[in-house]
Amino acid sequence: MNKKAISPLISTILLILLAASLGGVVISWGKANYELNYESYSTNSCNDASLKVISFEGLQQVCIEENNLSFIIENNGGIDLIGVKISILNSNYIFSKNIYSPLSIAEIKKINVPYKDIAKIRKVIIVPIIKYAEKEIPCPIKEIELEKIREC
């Protein structure tokens, strides 16, 4: 009998390659599924995030005191925030800083941001930051833009 067969070494190599390729397919499918769910959750969560600048007697409580930008905000959304991103724009440059000061739902908080060229502020943008899967997610679709910042 002259039967030809695959040697045990070649068959072992083929089995290892088959297992590795199946593993790669499963991992890529899992990664794509995770990213799809992550993007969906972060978009939905940003829809739940919302900020409001508190007003007293018709004046928004955003003002300049000494070398600080001071403002009072409320989390009026449906999700807790881990903080806010503040962008201060003037005619020369943009200053951005993340302020990690948690805001629970319906919580009101006063925040001070140190800033050198305080008199030259043209616009302030406040963006809520949420947390999902141990990652911080800024929500620019819910930003607040403020101009004409007054003295306190």
Phi and psi in radians as a Rosetta constraint file:
Dihedral C 1 N 2 CA 2 C 2 CIRCULARHARMONIC -1.992 0.35
Dihedral N 2 CA 2 C 2 N 3 CIRCULARHARMONIC 1.410 0.35
Dihedral C 2 N 3 CA 3 C 3 CIRCULARHARMONIC -1.777 0.35
Dihedral N 3 CA 3 C 3 N 4 CIRCULARHARMONIC 2.363 0.35
Dihedral C 3 N 4 CA 4 C 4 CIRCULARHARMONIC -1.790 0.35
Dihedral N 4 CA 4 C 4 N 5 CIRCULARHARMONIC 2.385 0.35
Dihedral C 4 N 5 CA 5 C 5 CIRCULARHARMONIC -2.405 0.35
Dihedral N 5 CA 5 C 5 N 6 CIRCULARHARMONIC 2.918 0.35
Dihedral C 5 N 6 CA 6 C 6 CIRCULARHARMONIC -1.355 0.35
Dihedral N 6 CA 6 C 6 N 7 CIRCULARHARMONIC 2.355 0.35
Dihedral C 6 N 7 CA 7 C 7 CIRCULARHARMONIC -1.179 0.35
Dihedral N 7 CA 7 C 7 N 8 CIRCULARHARMONIC 2.692 0.35
Dihedral C 7 N 8 CA 8 C 8 CIRCULARHARMONIC -1.028 0.35
Dihedral N 8 CA 8 C 8 N 9 CIRCULARHARMONIC -0.578 0.35
Dihedral C 8 N 9 CA 9 C 9 CIRCULARHARMONIC -1.175 0.35
Dihedral N 9 CA 9 C 9 N 10 CIRCULARHARMONIC -0.781 0.35
Dihedral C 9 N 10 CA 10 C 10 CIRCULARHARMONIC -1.164 0.35
Dihedral N 10 CA 10 C 10 N 11 CIRCULARHARMONIC -0.710 0.35
Dihedral C 10 N 11 CA 11 C 11 CIRCULARHARMONIC -1.147 0.35
Dihedral N 11 CA 11 C 11 N 12 CIRCULARHARMONIC -0.630 0.35
Dihedral C 11 N 12 CA 12 C 12 CIRCULARHARMONIC -1.128 0.35
Dihedral N 12 CA 12 C 12 N 13 CIRCULARHARMONIC -0.767 0.35
Dihedral C 12 N 13 CA 13 C 13 CIRCULARHARMONIC -1.084 0.35
Dihedral N 13 CA 13 C 13 N 14 CIRCULARHARMONIC -0.753 0.35
Dihedral C 13 N 14 CA 14 C 14 CIRCULARHARMONIC -1.098 0.35
Dihedral N 14 CA 14 C 14 N 15 CIRCULARHARMONIC -0.722 0.35
Dihedral C 14 N 15 CA 15 C 15 CIRCULARHARMONIC -1.116 0.35
Dihedral N 15 CA 15 C 15 N 16 CIRCULARHARMONIC -0.705 0.35
Dihedral C 15 N 16 CA 16 C 16 CIRCULARHARMONIC -1.124 0.35
Dihedral N 16 CA 16 C 16 N 17 CIRCULARHARMONIC -0.756 0.35
Dihedral C 16 N 17 CA 17 C 17 CIRCULARHARMONIC -1.100 0.35
Dihedral N 17 CA 17 C 17 N 18 CIRCULARHARMONIC -0.720 0.35
Dihedral C 17 N 18 CA 18 C 18 CIRCULARHARMONIC -1.102 0.35
Dihedral N 18 CA 18 C 18 N 19 CIRCULARHARMONIC -0.768 0.35
Dihedral C 18 N 19 CA 19 C 19 CIRCULARHARMONIC -1.127 0.35
Dihedral N 19 CA 19 C 19 N 20 CIRCULARHARMONIC -0.715 0.35
Dihedral C 19 N 20 CA 20 C 20 CIRCULARHARMONIC -1.154 0.35
Dihedral N 20 CA 20 C 20 N 21 CIRCULARHARMONIC -0.717 0.35
Dihedral C 20 N 21 CA 21 C 21 CIRCULARHARMONIC -1.187 0.35
Dihedral N 21 CA 21 C 21 N 22 CIRCULARHARMONIC -0.680 0.35
Dihedral C 21 N 22 CA 22 C 22 CIRCULARHARMONIC -1.124 0.35
Dihedral N 22 CA 22 C 22 N 23 CIRCULARHARMONIC -0.685 0.35
Dihedral C 22 N 23 CA 23 C 23 CIRCULARHARMONIC -1.081 0.35
Dihedral N 23 CA 23 C 23 N 24 CIRCULARHARMONIC -0.730 0.35
Dihedral C 23 N 24 CA 24 C 24 CIRCULARHARMONIC -1.089 0.35
Dihedral N 24 CA 24 C 24 N 25 CIRCULARHARMONIC -0.705 0.35
Dihedral C 24 N 25 CA 25 C 25 CIRCULARHARMONIC -1.121 0.35
Dihedral N 25 CA 25 C 25 N 26 CIRCULARHARMONIC -0.784 0.35
Dihedral C 25 N 26 CA 26 C 26 CIRCULARHARMONIC -1.121 0.35
Dihedral N 26 CA 26 C 26 N 27 CIRCULARHARMONIC -0.746 0.35
Dihedral C 26 N 27 CA 27 C 27 CIRCULARHARMONIC -1.134 0.35
Dihedral N 27 CA 27 C 27 N 28 CIRCULARHARMONIC -0.772 0.35
Dihedral C 27 N 28 CA 28 C 28 CIRCULARHARMONIC -1.152 0.35
Dihedral N 28 CA 28 C 28 N 29 CIRCULARHARMONIC -0.637 0.35
Dihedral C 28 N 29 CA 29 C 29 CIRCULARHARMONIC -1.134 0.35
Dihedral N 29 CA 29 C 29 N 30 CIRCULARHARMONIC -0.774 0.35
Dihedral C 29 N 30 CA 30 C 30 CIRCULARHARMONIC -1.107 0.35
Dihedral N 30 CA 30 C 30 N 31 CIRCULARHARMONIC -0.709 0.35
Dihedral C 30 N 31 CA 31 C 31 CIRCULARHARMONIC -1.132 0.35
Dihedral N 31 CA 31 C 31 N 32 CIRCULARHARMONIC -0.778 0.35
Dihedral C 31 N 32 CA 32 C 32 CIRCULARHARMONIC -1.090 0.35
Dihedral N 32 CA 32 C 32 N 33 CIRCULARHARMONIC -0.724 0.35
Dihedral C 32 N 33 CA 33 C 33 CIRCULARHARMONIC -1.138 0.35
Dihedral N 33 CA 33 C 33 N 34 CIRCULARHARMONIC -0.729 0.35
Dihedral C 33 N 34 CA 34 C 34 CIRCULARHARMONIC -1.100 0.35
Dihedral N 34 CA 34 C 34 N 35 CIRCULARHARMONIC -0.815 0.35
Dihedral C 34 N 35 CA 35 C 35 CIRCULARHARMONIC -1.091 0.35
Dihedral N 35 CA 35 C 35 N 36 CIRCULARHARMONIC -0.678 0.35
Dihedral C 35 N 36 CA 36 C 36 CIRCULARHARMONIC -1.099 0.35
Dihedral N 36 CA 36 C 36 N 37 CIRCULARHARMONIC -0.804 0.35
Dihedral C 36 N 37 CA 37 C 37 CIRCULARHARMONIC -1.168 0.35
Dihedral N 37 CA 37 C 37 N 38 CIRCULARHARMONIC -0.671 0.35
Dihedral C 37 N 38 CA 38 C 38 CIRCULARHARMONIC -1.096 0.35
Dihedral N 38 CA 38 C 38 N 39 CIRCULARHARMONIC -0.834 0.35
Dihedral C 38 N 39 CA 39 C 39 CIRCULARHARMONIC -1.102 0.35
Dihedral N 39 CA 39 C 39 N 40 CIRCULARHARMONIC -0.707 0.35
Dihedral C 39 N 40 CA 40 C 40 CIRCULARHARMONIC -1.119 0.35
Dihedral N 40 CA 40 C 40 N 41 CIRCULARHARMONIC -0.768 0.35
Dihedral C 40 N 41 CA 41 C 41 CIRCULARHARMONIC -1.154 0.35
Dihedral N 41 CA 41 C 41 N 42 CIRCULARHARMONIC -0.786 0.35
Dihedral C 41 N 42 CA 42 C 42 CIRCULARHARMONIC -1.129 0.35
Dihedral N 42 CA 42 C 42 N 43 CIRCULARHARMONIC -0.649 0.35
Dihedral C 42 N 43 CA 43 C 43 CIRCULARHARMONIC -1.149 0.35
Dihedral N 43 CA 43 C 43 N 44 CIRCULARHARMONIC -0.807 0.35
Dihedral C 43 N 44 CA 44 C 44 CIRCULARHARMONIC -1.117 0.35
Dihedral N 44 CA 44 C 44 N 45 CIRCULARHARMONIC -0.686 0.35
Dihedral C 44 N 45 CA 45 C 45 CIRCULARHARMONIC -1.158 0.35
Dihedral N 45 CA 45 C 45 N 46 CIRCULARHARMONIC -0.690 0.35
Dihedral C 45 N 46 CA 46 C 46 CIRCULARHARMONIC -1.121 0.35
Dihedral N 46 CA 46 C 46 N 47 CIRCULARHARMONIC -0.543 0.35
Dihedral C 46 N 47 CA 47 C 47 CIRCULARHARMONIC -1.148 0.35
Dihedral N 47 CA 47 C 47 N 48 CIRCULARHARMONIC -0.479 0.35
Dihedral C 47 N 48 CA 48 C 48 CIRCULARHARMONIC -1.472 0.35
Dihedral N 48 CA 48 C 48 N 49 CIRCULARHARMONIC -0.299 0.35
Dihedral C 48 N 49 CA 49 C 49 CIRCULARHARMONIC -1.434 0.35
Dihedral N 49 CA 49 C 49 N 50 CIRCULARHARMONIC 2.483 0.35
Dihedral C 49 N 50 CA 50 C 50 CIRCULARHARMONIC -2.836 0.35
Dihedral N 50 CA 50 C 50 N 51 CIRCULARHARMONIC 2.501 0.35
Dihedral C 50 N 51 CA 51 C 51 CIRCULARHARMONIC -2.183 0.35
Dihedral N 51 CA 51 C 51 N 52 CIRCULARHARMONIC 2.686 0.35
Dihedral C 51 N 52 CA 52 C 52 CIRCULARHARMONIC -2.455 0.35
Dihedral N 52 CA 52 C 52 N 53 CIRCULARHARMONIC 2.346 0.35
Dihedral C 52 N 53 CA 53 C 53 CIRCULARHARMONIC -1.462 0.35
Dihedral N 53 CA 53 C 53 N 54 CIRCULARHARMONIC 2.233 0.35
Dihedral C 53 N 54 CA 54 C 54 CIRCULARHARMONIC -1.242 0.35
Dihedral N 54 CA 54 C 54 N 55 CIRCULARHARMONIC 2.444 0.35
Dihedral C 54 N 55 CA 55 C 55 CIRCULARHARMONIC -2.062 0.35
Dihedral N 55 CA 55 C 55 N 56 CIRCULARHARMONIC 2.457 0.35
Dihedral C 55 N 56 CA 56 C 56 CIRCULARHARMONIC -2.087 0.35
Dihedral N 56 CA 56 C 56 N 57 CIRCULARHARMONIC 2.208 0.35
Dihedral C 56 N 57 CA 57 C 57 CIRCULARHARMONIC 0.855 0.35
Dihedral N 57 CA 57 C 57 N 58 CIRCULARHARMONIC 0.737 0.35
Dihedral C 57 N 58 CA 58 C 58 CIRCULARHARMONIC 1.433 0.35
Dihedral N 58 CA 58 C 58 N 59 CIRCULARHARMONIC -0.041 0.35
Dihedral C 58 N 59 CA 59 C 59 CIRCULARHARMONIC -1.838 0.35
Dihedral N 59 CA 59 C 59 N 60 CIRCULARHARMONIC 2.166 0.35
Dihedral C 59 N 60 CA 60 C 60 CIRCULARHARMONIC -1.168 0.35
Dihedral N 60 CA 60 C 60 N 61 CIRCULARHARMONIC 2.410 0.35
Dihedral C 60 N 61 CA 61 C 61 CIRCULARHARMONIC -1.485 0.35
Dihedral N 61 CA 61 C 61 N 62 CIRCULARHARMONIC 1.108 0.35
Dihedral C 61 N 62 CA 62 C 62 CIRCULARHARMONIC -2.253 0.35
Dihedral N 62 CA 62 C 62 N 63 CIRCULARHARMONIC 2.068 0.35
Dihedral C 62 N 63 CA 63 C 63 CIRCULARHARMONIC -2.704 0.35
Dihedral N 63 CA 63 C 63 N 64 CIRCULARHARMONIC 2.989 0.35
Dihedral C 63 N 64 CA 64 C 64 CIRCULARHARMONIC -1.826 0.35
Dihedral N 64 CA 64 C 64 N 65 CIRCULARHARMONIC 2.166 0.35
Dihedral C 64 N 65 CA 65 C 65 CIRCULARHARMONIC -2.318 0.35
Dihedral N 65 CA 65 C 65 N 66 CIRCULARHARMONIC 2.072 0.35
Dihedral C 65 N 66 CA 66 C 66 CIRCULARHARMONIC 0.961 0.35
Dihedral N 66 CA 66 C 66 N 67 CIRCULARHARMONIC -2.170 0.35
Dihedral C 66 N 67 CA 67 C 67 CIRCULARHARMONIC -1.824 0.35
Dihedral N 67 CA 67 C 67 N 68 CIRCULARHARMONIC 0.638 0.35
Dihedral C 67 N 68 CA 68 C 68 CIRCULARHARMONIC -2.267 0.35
Dihedral N 68 CA 68 C 68 N 69 CIRCULARHARMONIC 2.524 0.35
Dihedral C 68 N 69 CA 69 C 69 CIRCULARHARMONIC -1.644 0.35
Dihedral N 69 CA 69 C 69 N 70 CIRCULARHARMONIC 2.168 0.35
Dihedral C 69 N 70 CA 70 C 70 CIRCULARHARMONIC -2.052 0.35
Dihedral N 70 CA 70 C 70 N 71 CIRCULARHARMONIC 2.370 0.35
Dihedral C 70 N 71 CA 71 C 71 CIRCULARHARMONIC -2.641 0.35
Dihedral N 71 CA 71 C 71 N 72 CIRCULARHARMONIC 2.687 0.35
Dihedral C 71 N 72 CA 72 C 72 CIRCULARHARMONIC -2.028 0.35
Dihedral N 72 CA 72 C 72 N 73 CIRCULARHARMONIC 2.128 0.35
Dihedral C 72 N 73 CA 73 C 73 CIRCULARHARMONIC -2.183 0.35
Dihedral N 73 CA 73 C 73 N 74 CIRCULARHARMONIC 2.760 0.35
Dihedral C 73 N 74 CA 74 C 74 CIRCULARHARMONIC -2.180 0.35
Dihedral N 74 CA 74 C 74 N 75 CIRCULARHARMONIC 2.397 0.35
Dihedral C 74 N 75 CA 75 C 75 CIRCULARHARMONIC -1.458 0.35
Dihedral N 75 CA 75 C 75 N 76 CIRCULARHARMONIC 1.711 0.35
Dihedral C 75 N 76 CA 76 C 76 CIRCULARHARMONIC -1.808 0.35
Dihedral N 76 CA 76 C 76 N 77 CIRCULARHARMONIC 0.387 0.35
Dihedral C 76 N 77 CA 77 C 77 CIRCULARHARMONIC -1.678 0.35
Dihedral N 77 CA 77 C 77 N 78 CIRCULARHARMONIC -2.937 0.35
Dihedral C 77 N 78 CA 78 C 78 CIRCULARHARMONIC -1.892 0.35
Dihedral N 78 CA 78 C 78 N 79 CIRCULARHARMONIC 0.322 0.35
Dihedral C 78 N 79 CA 79 C 79 CIRCULARHARMONIC -2.527 0.35
Dihedral N 79 CA 79 C 79 N 80 CIRCULARHARMONIC 2.531 0.35
Dihedral C 79 N 80 CA 80 C 80 CIRCULARHARMONIC -1.193 0.35
Dihedral N 80 CA 80 C 80 N 81 CIRCULARHARMONIC 2.560 0.35
Dihedral C 80 N 81 CA 81 C 81 CIRCULARHARMONIC -1.916 0.35
Dihedral N 81 CA 81 C 81 N 82 CIRCULARHARMONIC 2.559 0.35
Dihedral C 81 N 82 CA 82 C 82 CIRCULARHARMONIC -1.616 0.35
Dihedral N 82 CA 82 C 82 N 83 CIRCULARHARMONIC -0.183 0.35
Dihedral C 82 N 83 CA 83 C 83 CIRCULARHARMONIC 2.871 0.35
Dihedral N 83 CA 83 C 83 N 84 CIRCULARHARMONIC -2.891 0.35
Dihedral C 83 N 84 CA 84 C 84 CIRCULARHARMONIC -2.401 0.35
Dihedral N 84 CA 84 C 84 N 85 CIRCULARHARMONIC 2.668 0.35
Dihedral C 84 N 85 CA 85 C 85 CIRCULARHARMONIC -1.821 0.35
Dihedral N 85 CA 85 C 85 N 86 CIRCULARHARMONIC 2.192 0.35
Dihedral C 85 N 86 CA 86 C 86 CIRCULARHARMONIC -1.871 0.35
Dihedral N 86 CA 86 C 86 N 87 CIRCULARHARMONIC 2.229 0.35
Dihedral C 86 N 87 CA 87 C 87 CIRCULARHARMONIC -2.091 0.35
Dihedral N 87 CA 87 C 87 N 88 CIRCULARHARMONIC 2.170 0.35
Dihedral C 87 N 88 CA 88 C 88 CIRCULARHARMONIC -1.955 0.35
Dihedral N 88 CA 88 C 88 N 89 CIRCULARHARMONIC 2.145 0.35
Dihedral C 88 N 89 CA 89 C 89 CIRCULARHARMONIC -1.929 0.35
Dihedral N 89 CA 89 C 89 N 90 CIRCULARHARMONIC 2.318 0.35
Dihedral C 89 N 90 CA 90 C 90 CIRCULARHARMONIC -2.286 0.35
Dihedral N 90 CA 90 C 90 N 91 CIRCULARHARMONIC -3.049 0.35
Dihedral C 90 N 91 CA 91 C 91 CIRCULARHARMONIC -1.220 0.35
Dihedral N 91 CA 91 C 91 N 92 CIRCULARHARMONIC -0.316 0.35
Dihedral C 91 N 92 CA 92 C 92 CIRCULARHARMONIC -1.777 0.35
Dihedral N 92 CA 92 C 92 N 93 CIRCULARHARMONIC -0.638 0.35
Dihedral C 92 N 93 CA 93 C 93 CIRCULARHARMONIC -2.798 0.35
Dihedral N 93 CA 93 C 93 N 94 CIRCULARHARMONIC 3.101 0.35
Dihedral C 93 N 94 CA 94 C 94 CIRCULARHARMONIC -2.069 0.35
Dihedral N 94 CA 94 C 94 N 95 CIRCULARHARMONIC 2.253 0.35
Dihedral C 94 N 95 CA 95 C 95 CIRCULARHARMONIC -1.907 0.35
Dihedral N 95 CA 95 C 95 N 96 CIRCULARHARMONIC 2.170 0.35
Dihedral C 95 N 96 CA 96 C 96 CIRCULARHARMONIC -2.180 0.35
Dihedral N 96 CA 96 C 96 N 97 CIRCULARHARMONIC 2.468 0.35
Dihedral C 96 N 97 CA 97 C 97 CIRCULARHARMONIC -2.640 0.35
Dihedral N 97 CA 97 C 97 N 98 CIRCULARHARMONIC 2.371 0.35
Dihedral C 97 N 98 CA 98 C 98 CIRCULARHARMONIC -1.536 0.35
Dihedral N 98 CA 98 C 98 N 99 CIRCULARHARMONIC 2.233 0.35
Dihedral C 98 N 99 CA 99 C 99 CIRCULARHARMONIC -1.883 0.35
Dihedral N 99 CA 99 C 99 N 100 CIRCULARHARMONIC 1.916 0.35
Dihedral C 99 N 100 CA 100 C 100 CIRCULARHARMONIC -1.602 0.35
Dihedral N 100 CA 100 C 100 N 101 CIRCULARHARMONIC 1.543 0.35
Dihedral C 100 N 101 CA 101 C 101 CIRCULARHARMONIC -2.355 0.35
Dihedral N 101 CA 101 C 101 N 102 CIRCULARHARMONIC 1.746 0.35
Dihedral C 101 N 102 CA 102 C 102 CIRCULARHARMONIC -0.979 0.35
Dihedral N 102 CA 102 C 102 N 103 CIRCULARHARMONIC 2.450 0.35
Dihedral C 102 N 103 CA 103 C 103 CIRCULARHARMONIC -2.208 0.35
Dihedral N 103 CA 103 C 103 N 104 CIRCULARHARMONIC 1.953 0.35
Dihedral C 103 N 104 CA 104 C 104 CIRCULARHARMONIC -1.296 0.35
Dihedral N 104 CA 104 C 104 N 105 CIRCULARHARMONIC 2.927 0.35
Dihedral C 104 N 105 CA 105 C 105 CIRCULARHARMONIC -1.029 0.35
Dihedral N 105 CA 105 C 105 N 106 CIRCULARHARMONIC 2.295 0.35
Dihedral C 105 N 106 CA 106 C 106 CIRCULARHARMONIC 1.223 0.35
Dihedral N 106 CA 106 C 106 N 107 CIRCULARHARMONIC 0.176 0.35
Dihedral C 106 N 107 CA 107 C 107 CIRCULARHARMONIC -1.455 0.35
Dihedral N 107 CA 107 C 107 N 108 CIRCULARHARMONIC 2.494 0.35
Dihedral C 107 N 108 CA 108 C 108 CIRCULARHARMONIC -1.985 0.35
Dihedral N 108 CA 108 C 108 N 109 CIRCULARHARMONIC 2.386 0.35
Dihedral C 108 N 109 CA 109 C 109 CIRCULARHARMONIC -2.545 0.35
Dihedral N 109 CA 109 C 109 N 110 CIRCULARHARMONIC 2.486 0.35
Dihedral C 109 N 110 CA 110 C 110 CIRCULARHARMONIC -1.663 0.35
Dihedral N 110 CA 110 C 110 N 111 CIRCULARHARMONIC 2.312 0.35
Dihedral C 110 N 111 CA 111 C 111 CIRCULARHARMONIC -2.206 0.35
Dihedral N 111 CA 111 C 111 N 112 CIRCULARHARMONIC 2.360 0.35
Dihedral C 111 N 112 CA 112 C 112 CIRCULARHARMONIC -1.996 0.35
Dihedral N 112 CA 112 C 112 N 113 CIRCULARHARMONIC 2.319 0.35
Dihedral C 112 N 113 CA 113 C 113 CIRCULARHARMONIC -2.087 0.35
Dihedral N 113 CA 113 C 113 N 114 CIRCULARHARMONIC 2.020 0.35
Dihedral C 113 N 114 CA 114 C 114 CIRCULARHARMONIC -1.157 0.35
Dihedral N 114 CA 114 C 114 N 115 CIRCULARHARMONIC 2.371 0.35
Dihedral C 114 N 115 CA 115 C 115 CIRCULARHARMONIC -2.684 0.35
Dihedral N 115 CA 115 C 115 N 116 CIRCULARHARMONIC 2.233 0.35
Dihedral C 115 N 116 CA 116 C 116 CIRCULARHARMONIC -1.227 0.35
Dihedral N 116 CA 116 C 116 N 117 CIRCULARHARMONIC -0.967 0.35
Dihedral C 116 N 117 CA 117 C 117 CIRCULARHARMONIC -1.530 0.35
Dihedral N 117 CA 117 C 117 N 118 CIRCULARHARMONIC 1.001 0.35
Dihedral C 117 N 118 CA 118 C 118 CIRCULARHARMONIC -1.083 0.35
Dihedral N 118 CA 118 C 118 N 119 CIRCULARHARMONIC -0.555 0.35
Dihedral C 118 N 119 CA 119 C 119 CIRCULARHARMONIC -1.298 0.35
Dihedral N 119 CA 119 C 119 N 120 CIRCULARHARMONIC -0.279 0.35
Dihedral C 119 N 120 CA 120 C 120 CIRCULARHARMONIC -1.725 0.35
Dihedral N 120 CA 120 C 120 N 121 CIRCULARHARMONIC 0.252 0.35
Dihedral C 120 N 121 CA 121 C 121 CIRCULARHARMONIC -1.189 0.35
Dihedral N 121 CA 121 C 121 N 122 CIRCULARHARMONIC 2.251 0.35
Dihedral C 121 N 122 CA 122 C 122 CIRCULARHARMONIC -1.859 0.35
Dihedral N 122 CA 122 C 122 N 123 CIRCULARHARMONIC -0.606 0.35
Dihedral C 122 N 123 CA 123 C 123 CIRCULARHARMONIC -2.693 0.35
Dihedral N 123 CA 123 C 123 N 124 CIRCULARHARMONIC 2.575 0.35
Dihedral C 123 N 124 CA 124 C 124 CIRCULARHARMONIC -2.195 0.35
Dihedral N 124 CA 124 C 124 N 125 CIRCULARHARMONIC 2.315 0.35
Dihedral C 124 N 125 CA 125 C 125 CIRCULARHARMONIC -2.104 0.35
Dihedral N 125 CA 125 C 125 N 126 CIRCULARHARMONIC 2.215 0.35
Dihedral C 125 N 126 CA 126 C 126 CIRCULARHARMONIC -2.023 0.35
Dihedral N 126 CA 126 C 126 N 127 CIRCULARHARMONIC 2.142 0.35
Dihedral C 126 N 127 CA 127 C 127 CIRCULARHARMONIC -2.071 0.35
Dihedral N 127 CA 127 C 127 N 128 CIRCULARHARMONIC 2.214 0.35
Dihedral C 127 N 128 CA 128 C 128 CIRCULARHARMONIC -1.224 0.35
Dihedral N 128 CA 128 C 128 N 129 CIRCULARHARMONIC 2.582 0.35
Dihedral C 128 N 129 CA 129 C 129 CIRCULARHARMONIC -2.119 0.35
Dihedral N 129 CA 129 C 129 N 130 CIRCULARHARMONIC 2.221 0.35
Dihedral C 129 N 130 CA 130 C 130 CIRCULARHARMONIC -1.941 0.35
Dihedral N 130 CA 130 C 130 N 131 CIRCULARHARMONIC 3.025 0.35
Dihedral C 130 N 131 CA 131 C 131 CIRCULARHARMONIC -2.193 0.35
Dihedral N 131 CA 131 C 131 N 132 CIRCULARHARMONIC 2.317 0.35
Dihedral C 131 N 132 CA 132 C 132 CIRCULARHARMONIC -2.561 0.35
Dihedral N 132 CA 132 C 132 N 133 CIRCULARHARMONIC 2.295 0.35
Dihedral C 132 N 133 CA 133 C 133 CIRCULARHARMONIC 0.891 0.35
Dihedral N 133 CA 133 C 133 N 134 CIRCULARHARMONIC 0.800 0.35
Dihedral C 133 N 134 CA 134 C 134 CIRCULARHARMONIC 1.088 0.35
Dihedral N 134 CA 134 C 134 N 135 CIRCULARHARMONIC 0.325 0.35
Dihedral C 134 N 135 CA 135 C 135 CIRCULARHARMONIC -2.099 0.35
Dihedral N 135 CA 135 C 135 N 136 CIRCULARHARMONIC 2.494 0.35
Dihedral C 135 N 136 CA 136 C 136 CIRCULARHARMONIC -1.540 0.35
Dihedral N 136 CA 136 C 136 N 137 CIRCULARHARMONIC 2.397 0.35
Dihedral C 136 N 137 CA 137 C 137 CIRCULARHARMONIC -2.198 0.35
Dihedral N 137 CA 137 C 137 N 138 CIRCULARHARMONIC 1.930 0.35
Dihedral C 137 N 138 CA 138 C 138 CIRCULARHARMONIC -1.277 0.35
Dihedral N 138 CA 138 C 138 N 139 CIRCULARHARMONIC 2.568 0.35
Dihedral C 138 N 139 CA 139 C 139 CIRCULARHARMONIC -2.064 0.35
Dihedral N 139 CA 139 C 139 N 140 CIRCULARHARMONIC 1.371 0.35
Dihedral C 139 N 140 CA 140 C 140 CIRCULARHARMONIC -1.159 0.35
Dihedral N 140 CA 140 C 140 N 141 CIRCULARHARMONIC -0.307 0.35
Dihedral C 140 N 141 CA 141 C 141 CIRCULARHARMONIC -1.224 0.35
Dihedral N 141 CA 141 C 141 N 142 CIRCULARHARMONIC -0.221 0.35
Dihedral C 141 N 142 CA 142 C 142 CIRCULARHARMONIC -1.997 0.35
Dihedral N 142 CA 142 C 142 N 143 CIRCULARHARMONIC 0.412 0.35
Dihedral C 142 N 143 CA 143 C 143 CIRCULARHARMONIC -1.232 0.35
Dihedral N 143 CA 143 C 143 N 144 CIRCULARHARMONIC 2.769 0.35
Dihedral C 143 N 144 CA 144 C 144 CIRCULARHARMONIC -2.028 0.35
Dihedral N 144 CA 144 C 144 N 145 CIRCULARHARMONIC 2.250 0.35
Dihedral C 144 N 145 CA 145 C 145 CIRCULARHARMONIC -1.903 0.35
Dihedral N 145 CA 145 C 145 N 146 CIRCULARHARMONIC 2.290 0.35
Dihedral C 145 N 146 CA 146 C 146 CIRCULARHARMONIC -2.239 0.35
Dihedral N 146 CA 146 C 146 N 147 CIRCULARHARMONIC 2.410 0.35
Dihedral C 146 N 147 CA 147 C 147 CIRCULARHARMONIC -2.265 0.35
Dihedral N 147 CA 147 C 147 N 148 CIRCULARHARMONIC 2.984 0.35
Dihedral C 147 N 148 CA 148 C 148 CIRCULARHARMONIC 0.958 0.35
Dihedral N 148 CA 148 C 148 N 149 CIRCULARHARMONIC 1.072 0.35
Dihedral C 148 N 149 CA 149 C 149 CIRCULARHARMONIC -1.338 0.35
Dihedral N 149 CA 149 C 149 N 150 CIRCULARHARMONIC 2.248 0.35
Dihedral C 149 N 150 CA 150 C 150 CIRCULARHARMONIC -1.729 0.35
Dihedral N 150 CA 150 C 150 N 151 CIRCULARHARMONIC 2.937 0.35
Dihedral C 150 N 151 CA 151 C 151 CIRCULARHARMONIC -1.336 0.35
Dihedral N 151 CA 151 C 151 N 152 CIRCULARHARMONIC 2.573 0.35
